[in-house]
Amino acid sequence: MTTYAMVIDTRTCIGCGDCVVACKNENKVPAGLNRDWVVEATRGEYPNLETEFRSERCNHCGHATCVTNCPTGASHYWKDTNIVLVAAEKCTGCKACIAACPYDARLIMHPEGYVDKCTFCHHRVDRGLDPACVSTCPTRCMHFGILDDRDSIVSRLLRERRYKTLMPETGNDPHVYYLL
Amino acid sequence: MIEEVLVTARYNPKVDPSLGIWTWEIAFYLFLGGMAAGIMLFAAWAVLGRRENALAFAHNRFALWAPVVLSLGMTTLFLDLEYKLHVFRFYTSFEPSSPMSWGAWVLVLIYPLMLVQTLSTLRTGYPTLAGLVERIPGGAVILSLCEHRRRLIAWLVIPLAVGLGIYTGVLLSAFSARPFWNSGILGPLFLVSGMSTAAVLPILAGAHPQERHFFEITDMALIAVELVLIALFLINLATGAAQHMDALALVTGGPYTAPFWLWFVLPGLLVPIVFELAGLRGYRGLGLVAGVLVVYGGFMLRYLMVDIGQASTWTDYALQFDPQLLQRLMQ
């Protein structure tokens, strides 16, 4: 299995939201729906505050509870990778996957009614390109690559920098990493 | 202090600001599924216990109610699907890790069993309907065969009906992403609640006094078990991880405190058990009111569970984006 990872540097992310716009353009996400979003997290007590920006999306989990809970096999792993996709032609819109996602990263595509989410732009990955959000980022804070490849940019960054994933305690094995 | 604020728009319908994907349709399905399981169990119990006189209603007439009740539940389940044309997709694959897939396939076993259980009671319970079936070529033979195999059918019903009743709880408890649901107690709790709502139906349907007496005592025992299971469920949350304790706070001081205790536990469990006791002592009117309250309580349990579970979450963003502002700009 090939494990793809996205690594986002919270020190250089400025929360501009270009990743959100790029995703909507690339994937023709309808108005009012979002596959990714930016969170501003502030910690501490005034005046000792610390702020980080995080571009968030589906974590393309190694143990994706949305996949295990899907009753029709519509939610699945793409080509023996950790990229989680939804096959619209198999989706009944039962919403079990939405309930199963601890990151609330899924949405209902209206008016059709199937469930949709970030795909890591697998159509671009298939052509050797980065996801649209990564390509667009003006501060180059987003990186994408194969985790199993020691020489990839994501492996190198995770070796050299401190990082975190979101709520690893869910046991879902998320693959979006945030550099601290 | 930690404050996490969304700085870009995220207002996905039914997901933001808090999950609201499942409403009354799913609650109704879980409620009716549990009730159907209870009906099948009592109808089978009456046969296996050879109680054709003492439990005449359960023995001869109850079985027909199960497919009617379950079909009504399946209708509301269908109404909940966002992509209704794809409903057949439940039966183009079997996903062993998905409780919903198991449920879909268990129904394939349950429905034929319900049908033969009903057919086995038709001549004694519903002679007019039996007459209609007999007009169909081979109908009389099938009726006779089902009657002949009535005990075997009842034995088969027991494990499948228990499975159906437990399944309605497992469907929710399998979601680790929703801490309020993520308890193994939900399965037995929903089974017992389903049996309780089924037990009051013969009372409400006007079964004879001896049978009413049996079901009133049975239902009191079931409500007592249900109260114990609810206590265990809450203790389980109280002794869990931070997410479980946060989920418990929703019903112990949080926004669902009044609905849970005042709309469900009090009128749906505590009042009925007292009224049923009064019913046993000759106040028949109170016994009937208890029956109605038990049915109400059974639905409220599912309705609140579905609602509270969706309110319990791992994520906790403050939404800065207000879609109403965007709509005002577009006007």
Interface residues (C-beta under 8 A of the other chain):
Chain A: G15 G17 V20 G32 L33 N34 W37 V38 V39 E40 A41 T42 R43 G44 E45 F53 T65 T68 N69 C70 P71 T72 G73 A74 E89 K90 C91 T92 G93 C94 K95 A96 I98 A99 A100 C101 P102 Y103 D104 R106 L107 I108 H110 E112 G113 Y114 V115 M167 E169 T170 G171
Chain B: M1 I2 E3 E4 V5 L6 V7 T8 A9 R10 Y11 N12 P13 K14 V15 D16 L19 I21 W22 D80 L81 E82 Y83 K84 H86 V87 R89 F90 T92 S93 E95 S97 S98 P99 M100 S101 G103 A104 A174 F175 S176 A177 R178 A241 G309 Q310 T313 W314 T315 Y317 P323
